[in-house]
Amino acid sequence: MRCTVTVRVALVLLTLFTTWYFAGELYPNKVDMKSLRRIFDNKEEEAPTEEKVKFSCGNDKPCPDGYFAFRIISGAANVVGPSFCFDNIIIMSSVRNNIGRGLNIALINASNGTLIKTGSFDMYFTDVKLLLEFLKPVQDGTLVLVASYDDPGTNLNEEARALFTSFGSSYAKKVHFRDAWIFVGGKGINTESPFEQYLQNNKETNKYDGWPEVLEMEGCIPRKTK
């Protein structure tokens, strides 16, 4: 008896879906699969959600002509490395295998947006002289993008801090053990950069065990024309 009932139910369902299929072939504009599914689910059809438009580098707003879009994400604790996007190109990331613990830095030509070079400096183990050798030759008209990962400040001396300050940083003198820091400045800007975020390593407020939360920043940088 139970087997007979099961067969009958199966035949009914087969008939229903066969009818739906041929009706869809004959009257394609009158058959809605979502409506059919609603018969079985007994749920109200959800209104379609409007997909949020993303712009260059996945930013929420477009940049005007003559500006470069950027997005920087700091490292997450000592687990996930930082990421740099500039003019809709990922220039530093774990996938590109050109980031490391400490300070991650990208130098970019502010006139044409081309990448000059990148560097990663472990400020817990690396001699700060390597960082100074990387930064001192930077020429006017060069953008300097920085993101921390794990520990950006242990061996960061006063000379290195002064260099970052000359690039427009307001927080370079405060960066210490396991602080979070992202920054975009440049050689010869002669003003404080509006593109900088900093979080102090504080066990009372840290999101992760021993590290502050991830920092993320997006914006538009004017192309240097002179």
N, C-alpha and C positions, 0 to 999 in steps of 0.2 A: 504493500500500500504506500509506504514511504517512498519507495523507488518510483512509483507511478506519479506521485505528486511532484517529485523532483523533475521528472521528465516533462510534465506538463508546464511547469514554471520555465524550464529551459526553452520549450517550444514557444511559449508566449514571448519571452525575451528575444528569441531569434526572429520571430515574426515582426516584433516592434522595430528592431534595428534594421531588418531587411527593408521594411516599409520606409523607414527614415532614409536609408541609403538611396533607394530608387526615387524617393520624393526629392532628395537633394539633387539627383542627376537631372530630373525633369524640371524642378522649380528651385533652382539654386538660390534665388533671392528670398525665398520664403521659409527656408529651413535654417534654424539657428542651433548649432551644436550646444551653445551655452544654455539655451532654453531647455533643450532636451536633458542636459546634465542636471539642470535645476529640478526637473521632475523627480529624479532619483535622490538628489542630495537634499531636496526640500529646503534650499537656502535661497535667500534673496541674492540676486545678481549684484556684484560689487561694481560701483562706478569706476571707470578707468582712471588711474592716477596719472597726473601730468608729469612727464619725465623732466627732471631739472636739467636745463641746458648747461653744459660745461664749456669753458673756453680754453685758450692756450694754457698748457700745464695743468689742466683740470681746474682752473680757477673759477670762482663764482661770477666774476665780472670781466668783461673784455678790456684790453688795453687800447688806448687811442693810437693813432698812427704816430710813428716816431718813438714808440716806447717798447721795451722788452718786457714780456711777462716772465715771472719767476715764481717758484714755490720751493721752500726749504723745510725739511722735517728733520729734527734732531734724532739722535739715537735713543732707543728705548732701553734704559738701564745698561747692562752689558750684553744684551741678547740680540736686539735688532739694530742694525746700522742705520745711519742717516741717509737722506736722499736729497739730491739737488736736481731741479728741473729749471732750464733756462731757455726761453724762446721756443717752448714746446719740445725740447730735447732733454732727456735724462742724461746728465753729464757725470754724475757720481751716484753710485748706489751699490748695494750688495750684489745685484745681478751683474753689474759691470765689473765687479771685483776690484774696485779702486778706492775703497774706503777702509778705515781701520779705527781702532780705539784711540781716543785723544781728540785732536783737532783735525778736522777735514776741511780743506781749503781749495777753492777753485778760483783761478785768475782768468778774467774775461776782458777782451777788448771792448771798451764801452762805445766805440764808434760803429763797429760792424757786428758785434755780438759773437765773434769767434772765440772759441776756448783757447787760451794760451797754454795753461798747464794746470794740473791738479797735484795735490800733495796730502799725505796723511801722516800725522805726527803724534805718536804715543807719548803724552806728556807725563806719564808715570815712569817710563823706562828710557825714552829717547833723550839724547843730549839736546838741549835747547838751541845749540849752535846750528843744528840742521834746520830748525824752523827759521832762525835768523837769516841763514843763507838763502832760504826760499823767499823771504819777504823783502829783504833789503834791496834787491835789484828791481822791485816793482816800479814801473814807470807811470808818469801822469797819464790819466785816461784809462787806467786799468780798474775794473771792478773786482772787489775782493769779497767772495762769499764764504762764510764760515758756519760750520755746524759741529757741535760737540757729540761725543760718543763715549760713554763710561766716564773717564776722567780727563778733562781738558786743562786742568790748572795746576797740578802739583809742581811741575818744574818750569812753569811759565814765569820767567824773570821780568824785572822792571823794563829792560830794553825791549823785550817782545811786547809787553803790555803797552808801552809807549808807541810802538809802531801801529798796533791796532787802533789806539786812540787817535793817531794822526790820520787813519783811514776813516774816522768818523764814529768810532765806537764810544759809547757812554759807560759800558760795563766791563771793559777789558781789565780795568784795575781791580775789579771785584771778583773775577772768576777764580774759583779755587776747586779743591778736591770734589769731584763728582757733581759739580754744578751743571745745569743745563743752559746752553747758550747757542743762539743762532744770530747771524749778523750779515748784513750786506752793506758794504761801504766802498770806498775807492780812494785811489791815490790822487791827491790834489783837489778834493771836494771842499776843503776849508770850512766845514760845518759839521754838526752832529747829524748822523744818519737817522732818518725816520724808520729804518728797517732793522730793528733789533729787538730781541726778546731774551730775558734772562730769568732763571729760577735758581735760588740757592738750595744746596743740599741741606735739608733740615729734617731730622728724623720725626719731628712733630707733624710735618706737613707733606712729607714725601709720599708720592702715589705708589711707588715701588719700594721694596725693602732695600733701603740704602741709596735710592736715586729719586730725583724729582720726576714729574710727569714729562711726557714728550711735548716738545714745542713745535708748532707749525705756523708758517708765515707765508703769505702770498702777496703779490703786488706788481706794480708796473714801474720800471726804471727808464728814465728818459735817455734816449740815444745821445751820446756826446757828439756835438757837431763842430766843435772847434778844438 
